[in-house]
Amino acid sequence: MGDTVSLLEKELAKAPIHVPGSPFWEVFKRFGRDEAIAMAINVAGTAGLEQAVNRELITLSTQSKDIALAVAGPIVEKFGFFPAHFKEAWDVYKTTPVKEREDLSHYFGSAVKGGSVSLAEDVLVHDPLYIGMMYIGLQLYPETPAWLIATTSFIAAVFGVAGLEVGVTEARYKLLKRRFKNLGFGNERYLESRFFVSAERHPEELLNLMSREFNLPDRAVGEYHDRYHDTTLKHYSGRVPKLRLRNRKIKEEDREVNSAQIVYTRTSEIACGEASQFRYFPQKKDKFYFPLGDDMPSCIEEIDDERVRNYLTKIAEGPSGDVSFERSIARNETGLFVSTDRVSLKNHRPFYVFELKTRNDADLLKEGMRYVMREFPVLQITHSKGDIVRMNGKNS
């Protein structure tokens, strides 16, 4: 398979798997870090006010005291949302090479933007939750120190913000899927695992053995060409979008299938209840596809459907690379789909990627993955073929 492919395999082996964190904990960490600073200011301010009232430095009725203690923290804590962001901005500024460095105002502007997101969540969600829980806690447990109720209410409200943001993100993703449907896109959902195939065993041998092991009688060969585009589409709870124009030639049927595709991918790990020799990192994919007819457009601007053309033009930032590969397929009616992709590299020998797919049958996919990793010298990866081709371009 050549020295280039060996170098690619070594490069991939450095970081073959990328798994996004839990959406809930990602929000919790981002918002929680800023809130942790604010929390110290909040609790200190609440405790200070309580001491001032108890020492009669400030005269308040019992009910007014409870209200004042409930709202004092959210007011003084606002100063805590920006210091961490400004420190991050300064660190980035100092570590960026001088030739690539933007003005300091650029980095501080990003810091203000980052702090403002947490501040908005604090004002709109965290504060109402905190004030409500703080006031109720003071009413129900008047003998409990106010600082303790403040701490408990504060942390509980952070969890509430994280949970609500994840829920809102999922709702926004559903709205995006509805928009795709209204534009005429079809939808296909499946689980997929991917392996970079070592040169020690030919990939066709792997496909043949998998066909016998899992009874995959249906065979086919196709030629594919994908043109990828960078996109402004947002990530949703660890789902990463890709935009591509795909031309597929099916040899057995002597026909072509052309489509515009938006694919959202989220990688996770299948939990194992007992010790296992292997770990399993499938990818859950939502593929939205729009048929482009018999004539493959060379670019998005040549797509006939005006609504789809305008939408894709809006979210695309320009071609980011082309990938050509020959796919050998084996499958059966129970839902297991396996393929060997022979991916072309300019001026180099091709590399091979082996893929397994199921219709959300995690147990069947895991069984197939276990067999592949047990019987063949493969490298489990979460990188796409386009990622690997670009990696080769950077290393050439």
N, C-alpha and C positions, 0 to 999 in steps of 0.2 A: 504493500500500500504506500510505500515511499516514506522518505524522511519527513516530508511536510506533515503527513498524517500523524506520524509518531510525535512530532512536536506539538501538534494540536491536542493529542491525547494527554501529553504531559501538562499542557497548559490547562486543559479542562480538569485534570485530576487535582489541581490546586484548590479549586472551588467548584465541584461538580453539581452541588445541590444548593439551591436558594429557596428557603421557606420563609414566607412573611410571618411576622408575629401575629398573635391573636388580635383581631380588630379591636376587641374590648380593651386589652392590655396596652395596645399601641396608643389608643386615645388616653387611657388612664395615665400612661407614662408622660405623654406630651402635656396634657392638661395638669396632671398631678405634680409635675416638677414645678411649674409656675405657682400652682396653688400651695405647694409646700412652703415656698418663701412667704407667700401671702398668709399662710396659716400661722406662721410664727408672729407676724405682725398683728394678725387678727386676735390670737389668744392673748398676746401681750397687751393689746389695747383693751380687750374685754376685762382682763384681770385688773388693769390699771383703773378703769372706770369703776369696777366693783369696789376696789379699795377706797377710791375717792368718795363713793356713796356711803360705804360703811363707816368711814371716819368723819362723815358729815361735812366733807369739803364741798359736796354737791347735795342739795336737798331735793329729794324726789319721793313721790308716793310709791307704794309697793307696786302698783300696776305700771306706773310710769318708769320705775326702775327696771322692771322686766322688759318693757318695750325698748328702753334705752340700751340695755345690755344685749338685746337681740339684734339691734341694727348697728351698734358701734363697730363691731368687727368687720362687716362688709364694707363700711365706709373707709376705714383706715387701711385695709388690706390692699387697696387698689395700687398702692405704691410698689407692691411686690411682684407685679406681672412682667416687668421689663428688664430688671438687672441681669437675669440669666441670658436673655436674648442678646443684650448688648455685649456681654462677655463672649458669647459664641461668635458674634459678628467681628469683634476685635481679634479673636483667635484666628478666624478665617482670613482676615485682612493681613495679619502678620505672617501667616504661613503661606500665603499665595505669592508665587514668584513676581518680582517687580514688573516684569514685562507683561504679565497677564493680569495684574492687579487693577481693579476699578477704583474710582474715587471712594474715600472712606464713607461719604454720604450714601453711596449705593448699598454698602453693607449695613449701615445703621438704618437705612430705610427698610431693608428686609427684617431687621430686628424689631422695628416698630410694628411692621405688618404681622410678624409672628406673635408678638405680645398682645396685639389687638385682638387676634382670634381668641386667645384664652380669656382676655378681658371681656369680650362680648359674651362668651359662654358663661362666664362668671356672673355678669349682670343679668342675663336673660334667664338663666337656669339655676346656677349654683346659689345665688343669693336668695331667690324665693324659697328654694328647698331648705337652705340653711336657716333662714329666719323662721320659717314655719316650724321646723324641728326644734330649733332652739327655744322658741316661745312655748311650745307644747311641753318640752322637757322641763322648763322652769316652773310651769304650772303643775305638772304631775309630780316632780321631785324637787320641791323648794329647798330641801336641806342639802341637796347635792351642790358642791362648788360649781359656780358658773363656768369656770375654765374647763372643767371636765365635760360638762354638757356641750360647751362650744367645740371642744376637740372631737367628740363623738359625732356631733351634727355636721361638722365640717367634712370629716372623712366620708360619712354616709352620703353627703351631697356630691362629693367628687365621683363616687360610684354611680350616683344617679345621672350625672352629666355624661359619663362614659357610656352607660347603657343607652341613654337617649340619643347620643350622637350616632352610635352604631345602628340604632333603629331608623333614624332619619336617613343614614347612608343607604341602608337596604331599601328604603322606600324610594329614594332617588334612583337607585339602580333599576327597580321595577318600572319606574316611569321611563327610563331610558330604553328598556326592552320594549315597552309599549310603543315608543316612538319608532323604533326599528320596524316593528310589526306594521304600524300605520304607513311606513314608507314602502312596504312590500317585501321586507326581508323575511326569509324563513329562519327557523331556529333549530339547532341540533345540539343536544347536551350529551356529554359522555365523559368517562374517566379514561385517562391515558397515562402510560408510563413510557419512558424513553431511555435507550441505552446507546452509547457510543461503542461500536463493535471493534474489538481488537483484531489485528492482522493475523493472529494465530489460527483462527478458524474462519473459513469463508462464510459470509452472511447467508448465502443461499443454503448452506448446510444447516444453519440454525433454523431457517424457515421450514425446511423439509422435516426436520426432527420435531419442531413444534406442531406441524401439520399432523404427523402421526400420533404424537402424544395426546393432543387435544381434539383429534378427529375434525380436521379443518379441510373439507373436500373442495370447497370453492376456491379456485385460483384465478388470478387476473394480473395483468401487467399494464401499467400506465405511465405516461410521460407527463411531468408537471413542470410548469414554470410559474413562479411567484414573483410579483413585484411588490416589495414592501414600501410603506410610507410611514414616516414619523407622524404622530397624531397628537392633537390637543385634547383628546378624550381623557377624562379623569379616571383615576384608580378608585375602585370601590371595595373597601374591606379586604385588601390584599389581591383583588382581581386586577391583572395587568392587561391593558388592551393592545392589540396589534391590528393594523389595517393592511390589507393586501389585495391585489388583483391576481386571480388564479386562472391559469389556462391548463386544462387537464385533457389529455388525449388517451382514450381507452382503446387499446389495441384490439381486444376481442370483439368489440362492438363497432369498431371503425368510426368513432364519432368523437367530437370535442364537447367539453362542458366548460363554459366560461362564467366566472362569477366574481363579484366584489364581496369581500369577506371582512367582517369585524369579529375578532376572536378575543374573548376575555378568558384569561387563565389564572387559576389560583392553585398554588401548590400546597399540599399538606402531607402529614405523615400518618399512615395507618397505625393506630395504636395496637401493640401486641400485648396480650394479657400474660404472656409468659416469655421467658428468655428465648431469643431467637438468634440464629447466626446472621440474619440479614435484617436490614431496615428497609421500609417501603415508602417511597415518596411519589404517590400518584398526583396527577394534575387534573383538576376538574375544569372542564372547558364548556363555555357557552359560545357556540359558533353561529353568527348571524350572516346569512348569505343572500345575495341578490343576483338572480340570473342575468347574464349580459347578452344572451343571444348567440348566434353563430359566429359573429365577427368580434374577435377579441380587441377591445380598445387598447391603444398603446399607452394611454394615460387617462386619468380621471376625467379630464376635460372632454374626452371623446365619448363618454357614456351617454347613451341616447336618452334615458329617462331623466327629465329635467329636475325633478325633485331630488332624486338620489344623487345626481351629478352635483347639484348645488350644495347638498348636505355634506357629501364627501369632500368637496372642494373647501368647504368651511372648516372641516376638522383635520384635513391633511396638511402637512408642512413640507411636502416634497418627498421624492423617492429616496429611500435609505439603502436600497440594495436589491439585487435580483438573485434568486435561487432557482437552479434547475436541478431536477433529480428524476431518476427512474424508480418507480415503486412497484415491487412485487408483493402481491397480497395473498393471504390465505385466511379463510373465515368459515364460520358455520352458522346454522340457524339459532344456536343457543346464545349467541351474542358475543363470542370472542372474535376479535379482529386483530391480526398480526400483519406486519409489513416490514420489508427491508427497503430502505431508501438509499439509493446510490447517488450521492450528491456530488455534482461536478464542481471542480475548482479550476479557475483559470490558470493555465500553464502548470498544473500539478495533477497528480493522480487523485481520483475521487476518494471521499471518505464515506463510511456507511453508518446509518442510524437505524436501529431496530426499535419498532414501536408496538405496543399492545394497547388495545382499546376495548372497552365494554360499555354497555348502556347502564352506567351507574351501578354495576355489580362489583362491589369492592372485593368480595371474597374470591370471585373468579379471577379478577385482575391480580390479586395477591398470589393466587396459585400459579398463574402464568409467570409472574415476576420471580417467584421463588425458583421455578424450574429454569428460567433463563440464567439467573445468577448462580445457580448450583452447577449447571452443565457447561457454561461458556465463559470465556474470559472477556467480560463486558464491563463497561463503566456506566453505572446508573447516573443520569444527568437530568437536569431540568432546563437546560439551555435549549433554545429552538435551533433549527437548522440555519435560519438566518443569522442568529447570534454567532454560530460557529463560523460561518462564511465571513462575517465581518471580523471576527477574531483572527482568522487567517490573513485577511487583508491588512490588519494592523501589524501583524508579525512578519509580513513579506518584505 
